Amino acid sequence: MMQLKEKTAIITGGGSGFGASMAEVFAKNGAKVIVADLNLDNANKVAAQMRGFPVQVDVGNADSVEQMKVAIFKEYQKVDILVNNAGTTHLPAPMETIEEAEFDRVFNVNCKSVYLTAKQFVPHFKENKSGVILNIASTAGVSPRPNLNWYNSSKGWMILASKTMAVELAPFGIRVNVVNPVAGETPLLKSFLGEDTPEMRGKFLSTIPLGRFSMPEDIASAALFLCSDAASMITGANLEVDGGRTI
């Protein structure tokens, strides 16, 4: 249906997992896709599949995010969609045992990145009186698990920040929404589980009523809808793509 025809979309963490699937689906639906990733090789590989534009970025670093903006606007005159998908976690452990450097890394990637991209792209959206921001949080920010305290907290921060952004930016024609995936088949799965074994998978799957992990295409389909004009009346929403886990 080409739901994103003539739209230009930035997807951070676009070089793998949920981000790569979103890039593919957005491109198939007509978008010009900017694949932004810390791993430039991965960004290049994904972008090459759809004639997208690869760019390297450390989303938790102000200078890097600004350089990403400069590179993008050399290539494109307008950006319509910003997907803050890049994310990370710490390994499951008691909260007091997580080192400060690890805490900082999680909050820089999961939280500060939303602030930094807003500083760079919200003025552009305001100027155009339109724009969509989609933040990929997690069911961990809604239904937290023990031993992932600081990861849970970072995703809860993202959810509340998104709601506040939605209220503040609505008068400018800018929509802000959240997708909350359950653990999925991505490179971070092992980190969430602690160890990727049949036993650990079975234990986690028993908490998901639909009985399976989320797949990248599940998140991409939800993202496509929320970023399209079909969702033009939706802002400040949190869409759980979790097989019923947070019920």
C-alpha contacts under 8 A as a table, 3 or more apart, distances in Angstrom:
res1	aa1	res2	aa2	distance
1	M	29	N	6.65
2	M	5	K	5.30
2	M	28	K	7.15
2	M	29	N	3.95
2	M	30	G	5.07
3	Q	29	N	5.37
3	Q	30	G	6.84
3	Q	224	L	7.83
3	Q	228	S	5.95
3	Q	229	D	7.42
4	L	7	K	5.35
4	L	26	F	6.79
4	L	29	N	5.36
4	L	30	G	5.09
4	L	31	A	5.07
4	L	227	C	7.97
4	L	228	S	6.08
5	K	29	N	6.36
5	K	30	G	4.03
5	K	31	A	5.41
6	E	30	G	6.34
6	E	31	A	5.88
6	E	32	K	7.07
7	K	30	G	7.22
7	K	31	A	4.90
7	K	32	K	6.18
7	K	79	V	7.39
7	K	80	D	5.78
7	K	81	I	7.38
8	T	31	A	5.57
8	T	32	K	4.64
8	T	33	V	5.96
8	T	34	I	7.55
8	T	78	K	7.02
8	T	79	V	5.07
8	T	80	D	5.26
8	T	81	I	6.28
9	A	26	F	7.99
9	A	31	A	6.56
9	A	32	K	6.19
9	A	33	V	5.01
9	A	34	I	5.99
9	A	79	V	6.29
9	A	80	D	5.99
9	A	81	I	4.45
9	A	82	L	5.84
9	A	83	V	7.43
10	I	33	V	6.10
10	I	34	I	4.66
10	I	35	V	6.40
10	I	36	A	6.95
10	I	79	V	7.59
10	I	81	I	6.16
10	I	82	L	4.89
10	I	83	V	5.95
11	I	14	G	5.27
11	I	19	G	6.42
11	I	22	M	7.71
11	I	23	A	6.89
11	I	33	V	7.37
11	I	34	I	6.18
11	I	35	V	5.52
11	I	36	A	5.91
11	I	82	L	6.34
11	I	83	V	4.80
11	I	84	N	6.45
11	I	85	N	6.50
12	T	19	G	6.92
12	T	35	V	6.55
12	T	36	A	4.64
12	T	37	D	5.76
12	T	59	V	7.71
12	T	83	V	6.34
12	T	84	N	5.52
12	T	85	N	5.21
12	T	86	A	5.13
13	G	16	S	6.71
13	G	19	G	5.45
13	G	20	A	7.72
13	G	35	V	7.55
13	G	36	A	5.97
13	G	37	D	4.73
13	G	38	L	7.27
13	G	84	N	7.82
13	G	85	N	5.55
13	G	86	A	4.02
13	G	87	G	7.25
14	G	17	G	7.65
14	G	18	F	7.51
14	G	19	G	3.93
14	G	20	A	4.74
14	G	21	S	8.00
14	G	22	M	7.59
14	G	23	A	6.52
14	G	35	V	4.95
14	G	36	A	5.54
14	G	37	D	5.75
14	G	43	A	6.50
14	G	46	V	7.58
14	G	85	N	7.47
14	G	86	A	7.51
15	G	19	G	6.36
15	G	20	A	5.29
15	G	35	V	6.59
15	G	36	A	7.06
15	G	37	D	5.65
15	G	39	N	7.08
15	G	40	L	7.88
15	G	42	N	4.64
15	G	43	A	4.42
15	G	44	N	7.77
15	G	45	K	7.53
15	G	46	V	5.92
16	S	19	G	5.74
16	S	20	A	4.71
16	S	21	S	7.65
16	S	42	N	6.88
16	S	46	V	7.88
16	S	186	T	7.70
16	S	187	P	7.85
17	G	20	A	5.52
17	G	21	S	6.55
17	G	185	E	7.46
17	G	186	T	4.80
17	G	187	P	6.64
17	G	216	P	6.12
18	F	21	S	5.24
18	F	22	M	6.17
18	F	85	N	7.72
18	F	186	T	7.04
18	F	215	M	7.85
18	F	216	P	4.52
18	F	217	E	7.37
18	F	219	I	6.48
18	F	220	A	6.83
19	G	22	M	5.06
19	G	23	A	6.15
19	G	85	N	6.28
19	G	86	A	7.64
19	G	216	P	7.85
19	G	220	A	7.92
20	A	23	A	5.05
20	A	24	E	6.31
20	A	46	V	6.44
21	S	24	E	5.12
21	S	25	V	6.22
21	S	216	P	5.60
21	S	217	E	5.88
21	S	220	A	5.90
22	M	25	V	5.15
22	M	26	F	5.86
22	M	216	P	7.66
22	M	217	E	7.36
22	M	219	I	7.41
22	M	220	A	4.43
22	M	221	S	7.74
22	M	223	A	7.18
22	M	224	L	7.57
23	A	26	F	5.23
23	A	27	A	6.07
23	A	33	V	6.30
23	A	35	V	7.01
23	A	46	V	7.76
24	E	27	A	5.25
24	E	28	K	6.23
24	E	49	Q	8.00
24	E	50	M	6.98
25	V	28	K	5.10
25	V	29	N	6.28
25	V	220	A	6.45
25	V	221	S	7.51
25	V	224	L	7.35
26	F	29	N	5.07
26	F	30	G	6.57
26	F	31	A	5.44
26	F	32	K	7.92
26	F	33	V	7.11
26	F	224	L	6.55
27	A	30	G	5.20
27	A	31	A	4.76
27	A	32	K	6.26
27	A	33	V	6.24
27	A	50	M	6.38
27	A	52	G	7.99
28	K	31	A	7.29
32	K	52	G	6.38
33	V	47	A	7.70
33	V	52	G	5.03
33	V	53	F	6.32
34	I	47	A	7.52
34	I	52	G	5.79
34	I	53	F	4.65
34	I	54	P	5.85
34	I	55	V	7.18
34	I	72	I	7.79
35	V	43	A	5.59
35	V	44	N	7.88
35	V	46	V	7.24
35	V	47	A	6.05
35	V	52	G	6.76
35	V	53	F	5.94
35	V	54	P	4.75
35	V	55	V	6.22
36	A	43	A	6.28
36	A	54	P	5.94
36	A	55	V	4.84
36	A	56	Q	5.63
36	A	57	V	6.13
37	D	40	L	6.13
37	D	42	N	7.39
37	D	43	A	5.72
37	D	54	P	7.93
37	D	55	V	6.61
37	D	56	Q	5.16
37	D	57	V	5.50
37	D	58	D	7.32
37	D	86	A	7.69
38	L	56	Q	5.30
38	L	57	V	5.00
38	L	58	D	5.38
38	L	59	V	7.82
39	N	42	N	5.48
39	N	43	A	6.41
39	N	56	Q	6.64
40	L	43	A	4.88
40	L	44	N	6.01
40	L	54	P	7.33
40	L	55	V	6.74
40	L	56	Q	5.19
41	D	44	N	5.13
41	D	45	K	6.28
42	N	45	K	5.12
42	N	46	V	6.26
43	A	46	V	5.34
43	A	47	A	5.96
43	A	54	P	5.25
43	A	55	V	6.79
43	A	56	Q	7.37
44	N	47	A	5.15
44	N	48	A	5.94
44	N	53	F	7.96
44	N	54	P	5.40
44	N	55	V	7.96
45	K	48	A	5.27
45	K	49	Q	6.76
46	V	49	Q	5.49
46	V	50	M	7.29
46	V	52	G	7.80
47	A	50	M	5.56
47	A	51	R	5.72
47	A	52	G	4.25
47	A	53	F	5.78
47	A	54	P	5.68
48	A	51	R	5.18
48	A	52	G	6.26
49	Q	52	G	7.49
55	V	68	M	6.65
55	V	71	A	7.59
56	Q	68	M	7.16
57	V	64	S	5.55
57	V	65	V	6.17
57	V	67	Q	7.97
57	V	68	M	6.23
58	D	61	N	5.56
58	D	64	S	5.67
58	D	65	V	6.74
59	V	62	A	7.56
59	V	64	S	6.95
59	V	65	V	5.88
59	V	86	A	7.46
59	V	108	N	7.68
59	V	109	V	6.03
59	V	112	K	7.91
59	V	113	S	5.00
59	V	116	L	7.55
59	V	117	T	7.82
60	G	65	V	7.75
60	G	108	N	4.60
60	G	109	V	4.92
60	G	112	K	5.76
60	G	113	S	4.88
60	G	116	L	7.43
61	N	64	S	5.36
61	N	65	V	6.29
61	N	108	N	7.75
61	N	113	S	7.64
61	N	116	L	7.84
62	A	65	V	5.25
62	A	66	E	6.22
62	A	116	L	6.14
63	D	66	E	5.13
63	D	67	Q	6.14
64	S	67	Q	5.03
64	S	68	M	6.19
65	V	68	M	4.98
65	V	69	K	6.38
65	V	116	L	6.77
65	V	117	T	6.67
65	V	120	Q	7.60
66	E	69	K	5.08
66	E	70	V	6.35
66	E	120	Q	6.54
67	Q	70	V	5.05
67	Q	71	A	6.20
68	M	71	A	5.16
68	M	72	I	6.14
69	K	72	I	5.10
69	K	73	F	6.18
69	K	120	Q	6.81
69	K	121	F	7.75
70	V	73	F	5.34
70	V	74	K	6.29
71	A	74	K	5.25
71	A	75	E	6.71
72	I	75	E	5.24
72	I	76	Y	5.97
73	F	76	Y	4.87
73	F	77	Q	5.69
73	F	78	K	7.28
74	K	77	Q	7.49
76	Y	79	V	7.27
79	V	82	L	7.72
79	V	124	H	7.84
79	V	125	F	7.75
79	V	131	G	7.75
80	D	125	F	7.41
80	D	130	S	7.31
80	D	131	G	4.95
80	D	132	V	6.36
81	I	131	G	5.85
81	I	132	V	4.77
81	I	133	I	5.92
81	I	134	L	7.78
81	I	227	C	6.95
82	L	131	G	7.99
82	L	132	V	6.26
82	L	133	I	4.81
82	L	134	L	6.29
83	V	133	I	5.85
83	V	134	L	4.72
83	V	135	N	5.87
83	V	136	I	7.45
84	N	113	S	7.69
84	N	114	V	6.68
84	N	133	I	7.55
84	N	134	L	6.21
84	N	135	N	4.80
84	N	136	I	6.12
85	N	135	N	6.27
85	N	136	I	5.04
85	N	137	A	7.90
86	A	109	V	6.87
86	A	110	N	7.14
86	A	136	I	7.98
87	G	106	V	7.77
87	G	109	V	5.71
87	G	110	N	5.24
88	T	106	V	5.88
88	T	109	V	6.52
88	T	110	N	6.71
88	T	188	L	7.35
89	T	106	V	5.78
89	T	151	Y	5.58
89	T	188	L	7.65
89	T	191	S	7.02
89	T	192	F	7.44
90	H	98	I	7.92
90	H	102	E	6.81
90	H	103	F	7.80
90	H	106	V	6.99
90	H	148	L	7.12
90	H	150	W	7.83
90	H	151	Y	6.67
90	H	191	S	6.94
90	H	192	F	7.95
91	L	148	L	7.26
91	L	191	S	5.28
91	L	192	F	6.57
91	L	194	G	6.03
92	P	146	P	7.99
92	P	147	N	4.87
92	P	148	L	5.24
92	P	191	S	7.36
92	P	192	F	6.76
92	P	193	L	7.41
92	P	194	G	5.79
93	A	97	T	6.71
93	A	98	I	7.03
93	A	147	N	4.62
93	A	148	L	6.65
94	P	97	T	5.59
94	P	98	I	7.20
94	P	146	P	7.86
94	P	147	N	4.92
94	P	148	L	7.72
94	P	149	N	7.95
95	M	98	I	5.79
95	M	147	N	6.11
95	M	148	L	7.25
95	M	149	N	5.89
95	M	150	W	7.15
98	I	102	E	6.51
98	I	103	F	6.73
99	E	102	E	5.29
99	E	103	F	6.37
100	E	103	F	4.97
100	E	104	D	6.11
101	A	104	D	5.09
101	A	105	R	6.19
102	E	105	R	5.05
102	E	106	V	6.32
103	F	106	V	5.31
103	F	107	F	6.29
103	F	150	W	6.77
104	D	107	F	5.23
104	D	108	N	5.86
105	R	108	N	5.17
105	R	109	V	6.21
106	V	109	V	5.46
106	V	110	N	5.90
106	V	111	C	7.88
106	V	150	W	7.61
106	V	151	Y	6.69
106	V	154	S	7.30
107	F	110	N	5.15
107	F	111	C	5.07
107	F	112	K	6.30
107	F	151	Y	7.99
107	F	154	S	5.97
108	N	111	C	5.65
108	N	112	K	4.65
108	N	113	S	6.18
109	V	112	K	6.25
109	V	113	S	5.53
110	N	113	S	6.16
110	N	114	V	7.32
110	N	154	S	6.09
110	N	155	K	6.97
110	N	158	M	7.37
111	C	114	V	5.54
111	C	115	Y	6.95
111	C	154	S	6.16
111	C	155	K	7.72
111	C	157	W	6.95
111	C	158	M	6.14
112	K	115	Y	5.10
112	K	116	L	6.14
113	S	116	L	5.01
113	S	117	T	6.03
114	V	117	T	5.40
114	V	118	A	6.06
114	V	135	N	7.91
114	V	158	M	7.70
115	Y	118	A	5.14
115	Y	119	K	6.28
116	L	119	K	5.18
116	L	120	Q	6.50
117	T	120	Q	5.13
117	T	121	F	5.96
117	T	122	V	7.80
118	A	121	F	5.31
118	A	122	V	5.06
119	K	122	V	6.10
119	K	123	P	7.27
120	Q	123	P	6.91
120	Q	124	H	7.78
121	F	124	H	5.19
121	F	125	F	6.37
122	V	125	F	4.96
122	V	126	K	6.04
123	P	126	K	5.02
123	P	127	E	6.13
124	H	127	E	5.10
124	H	128	N	6.42
125	F	128	N	5.14
125	F	129	K	5.90
125	F	130	S	5.44
125	F	131	G	5.22
125	F	174	I	6.92
126	K	129	K	4.80
126	K	130	S	6.60
126	K	131	G	7.93
126	K	172	F	5.73
126	K	173	G	7.71
126	K	174	I	7.47
127	E	130	S	7.98
128	N	131	G	7.69
129	K	172	F	5.14
129	K	173	G	5.19
129	K	174	I	6.90
130	S	172	F	6.69
130	S	173	G	4.70
130	S	174	I	4.99
130	S	175	R	7.92
131	G	173	G	6.90
131	G	174	I	4.73
131	G	175	R	6.43
132	V	174	I	5.71
132	V	175	R	4.89
132	V	176	V	5.95
132	V	227	C	6.15
133	I	174	I	7.62
133	I	175	R	6.22
133	I	176	V	4.71
133	I	177	N	6.56
133	I	227	C	7.74
134	L	176	V	5.76
134	L	177	N	5.04
134	L	178	V	5.62
134	L	179	V	7.41
134	L	223	A	7.43
134	L	226	L	7.63
134	L	227	C	7.17
135	N	158	M	7.36
135	N	162	S	7.19
135	N	176	V	7.67
135	N	177	N	6.35
135	N	178	V	4.83
135	N	179	V	6.52
136	I	178	V	5.73
136	I	179	V	5.03
136	I	180	N	6.20
136	I	181	P	7.61
137	A	141	G	7.04
137	A	155	K	5.19
137	A	156	G	7.71
137	A	158	M	6.31
137	A	159	I	6.66
137	A	178	V	6.48
137	A	179	V	6.03
137	A	180	N	5.00
137	A	181	P	7.08
138	S	141	G	5.56
138	S	142	V	7.39
138	S	155	K	6.02
138	S	179	V	7.17
138	S	180	N	4.02
138	S	181	P	5.01
138	S	182	V	6.30
139	T	142	V	5.08
139	T	143	S	5.85
139	T	144	P	7.40
139	T	180	N	5.10
139	T	181	P	5.86
139	T	182	V	5.47
139	T	240	E	6.80
139	T	242	D	7.17
139	T	246	T	6.89
140	A	143	S	5.18
140	A	144	P	4.51
140	A	145	R	6.61
140	A	151	Y	7.69
140	A	152	N	4.96
140	A	155	K	6.71
140	A	156	G	7.56
140	A	182	V	7.76
141	G	144	P	5.96
141	G	152	N	5.03
141	G	153	S	6.41
141	G	154	S	7.42
141	G	155	K	4.63
141	G	156	G	4.02
141	G	157	W	7.70
141	G	159	I	7.21
142	V	156	G	6.72
142	V	246	T	7.22
143	S	246	T	6.11
144	P	148	L	7.68
144	P	149	N	7.50
144	P	152	N	5.68
145	R	148	L	6.06
145	R	149	N	7.27
145	R	152	N	7.36
146	P	149	N	6.40
148	L	151	Y	5.41
148	L	152	N	5.93
149	N	152	N	5.14
149	N	153	S	6.09
150	W	153	S	4.94
150	W	154	S	6.12
151	Y	154	S	5.13
151	Y	155	K	6.45
152	N	155	K	5.36
152	N	156	G	6.22
153	S	156	G	4.98
153	S	157	W	6.09
154	S	157	W	5.04
154	S	158	M	6.35
155	K	158	M	4.91
155	K	159	I	6.33
156	G	159	I	5.14
156	G	160	L	6.40
157	W	160	L	5.34
157	W	161	A	5.96
158	M	161	A	5.07
158	M	162	S	6.02
159	I	162	S	5.17
159	I	163	K	6.46
159	I	178	V	6.72
159	I	238	N	7.46
160	L	163	K	5.17
160	L	164	T	6.31
161	A	164	T	5.14
161	A	165	M	6.05
162	S	165	M	4.95
162	S	166	A	6.04
162	S	176	V	6.20
162	S	177	N	6.46
162	S	178	V	6.92
162	S	236	G	6.53
163	K	166	A	5.03
163	K	167	V	6.44
163	K	176	V	7.36
163	K	177	N	7.51
163	K	236	G	4.71
163	K	237	A	7.46
164	T	167	V	5.31
164	T	168	E	6.23
164	T	236	G	7.82
165	M	168	E	5.16
165	M	169	L	5.80
165	M	176	V	6.56
165	M	236	G	7.90
166	A	169	L	5.37
166	A	170	A	5.79
166	A	174	I	7.49
166	A	175	R	5.95
166	A	176	V	4.86
166	A	177	N	7.30
166	A	235	T	5.93
166	A	236	G	5.08
167	V	170	A	5.54
167	V	236	G	7.26
168	E	171	P	7.10
169	L	172	F	5.43
169	L	173	G	6.87
169	L	174	I	5.41
169	L	175	R	7.01
169	L	176	V	7.98
170	A	173	G	5.22
170	A	174	I	5.28
170	A	175	R	6.19
170	A	235	T	7.88
171	P	174	I	7.40
175	R	232	S	7.88
175	R	234	I	7.26
175	R	235	T	5.09
175	R	236	G	7.51
176	V	235	T	5.29
176	V	236	G	5.69
176	V	237	A	7.79
177	N	226	L	7.21
177	N	234	I	7.65
177	N	235	T	5.48
177	N	236	G	5.00
177	N	237	A	5.09
177	N	238	N	6.29
178	V	236	G	7.35
178	V	237	A	6.09
178	V	238	N	4.70
178	V	239	L	6.18
179	V	219	I	7.55
179	V	222	A	7.36
179	V	223	A	7.18
179	V	238	N	5.75
179	V	239	L	4.81
179	V	240	E	6.05
179	V	241	V	6.94
180	N	238	N	6.75
180	N	239	L	5.87
180	N	240	E	4.63
180	N	241	V	5.85
180	N	242	D	7.33
181	P	184	G	7.42
181	P	214	S	6.85
181	P	219	I	6.82
181	P	240	E	6.11
181	P	241	V	4.85
181	P	242	D	5.53
182	V	213	F	6.93
182	V	214	S	6.07
182	V	240	E	7.78
182	V	241	V	6.44
182	V	242	D	4.55
182	V	243	G	7.67
182	V	245	R	7.50
183	A	189	L	6.38
183	A	192	F	7.40
183	A	213	F	6.06
183	A	214	S	6.29
183	A	242	D	7.95
184	G	189	L	6.28
184	G	213	F	4.90
184	G	214	S	4.39
184	G	215	M	5.55
184	G	216	P	7.21
185	E	189	L	6.28
185	E	213	F	6.70
185	E	214	S	6.66
185	E	215	M	5.69
185	E	216	P	7.02
186	T	189	L	5.64
186	T	216	P	7.51
187	P	190	K	7.03
188	L	191	S	5.28
188	L	192	F	6.45
189	L	192	F	5.20
189	L	193	L	6.28
189	L	196	D	7.41
190	K	193	L	5.21
190	K	194	G	5.81
190	K	195	E	5.38
190	K	196	D	4.98
191	S	194	G	5.13
191	S	195	E	6.95
193	L	196	D	6.19
193	L	200	M	6.53
193	L	201	R	7.53
193	L	204	F	7.95
195	E	200	M	6.99
196	D	200	M	6.35
196	D	201	R	6.75
197	T	200	M	5.23
197	T	201	R	6.13
198	P	201	R	5.08
198	P	202	G	5.97
199	E	202	G	5.13
199	E	203	K	6.20
200	M	203	K	5.11
200	M	204	F	6.29
201	R	204	F	5.26
201	R	205	L	5.96
202	G	205	L	5.06
202	G	206	S	6.16
203	K	206	S	5.40
203	K	207	T	7.36
204	F	207	T	5.60
204	F	208	I	7.33
205	L	208	I	5.29
205	L	211	G	5.65
205	L	212	R	6.03
205	L	213	F	6.96
206	S	209	P	7.28
206	S	211	G	6.72
207	T	211	G	7.87
207	T	245	R	6.10
208	I	211	G	5.22
208	I	212	R	6.75
208	I	213	F	7.86
208	I	242	D	7.27
208	I	243	G	5.75
208	I	244	G	6.00
208	I	245	R	4.64
209	P	243	G	5.95
209	P	244	G	5.46
209	P	245	R	6.24
210	L	243	G	4.86
210	L	244	G	6.61
211	G	243	G	7.25
212	R	243	G	7.31
213	F	242	D	7.84
213	F	243	G	7.84
214	S	218	D	6.28
214	S	219	I	7.51
214	S	241	V	7.30
214	S	242	D	6.61
214	S	243	G	7.53
215	M	218	D	5.30
215	M	219	I	6.97
216	P	219	I	5.40
216	P	220	A	6.22
217	E	220	A	4.81
217	E	221	S	6.04
218	D	221	S	5.38
218	D	222	A	6.56
218	D	241	V	7.28
219	I	222	A	5.22
219	I	223	A	6.09
219	I	241	V	6.86
220	A	223	A	5.01
220	A	224	L	6.01
221	S	224	L	5.12
221	S	225	F	6.47
222	A	225	F	5.33
222	A	226	L	6.37
222	A	239	L	7.95
222	A	241	V	7.72
223	A	226	L	5.21
223	A	227	C	6.00
224	L	227	C	5.30
224	L	228	S	6.07
225	F	228	S	5.23
225	F	229	D	7.94
225	F	230	A	6.54
225	F	231	A	6.30
226	L	229	D	7.94
226	L	230	A	7.51
226	L	231	A	5.30
226	L	234	I	7.50
227	C	231	A	6.94
228	S	231	A	5.83
228	S	232	S	7.20
229	D	232	S	4.87
231	A	234	I	5.28
232	S	235	T	7.98
234	I	237	A	6.62
240	E	246	T	7.78
241	V	244	G	7.86
242	D	245	R	5.53
242	D	246	T	7.18
244	G	247	I	5.54
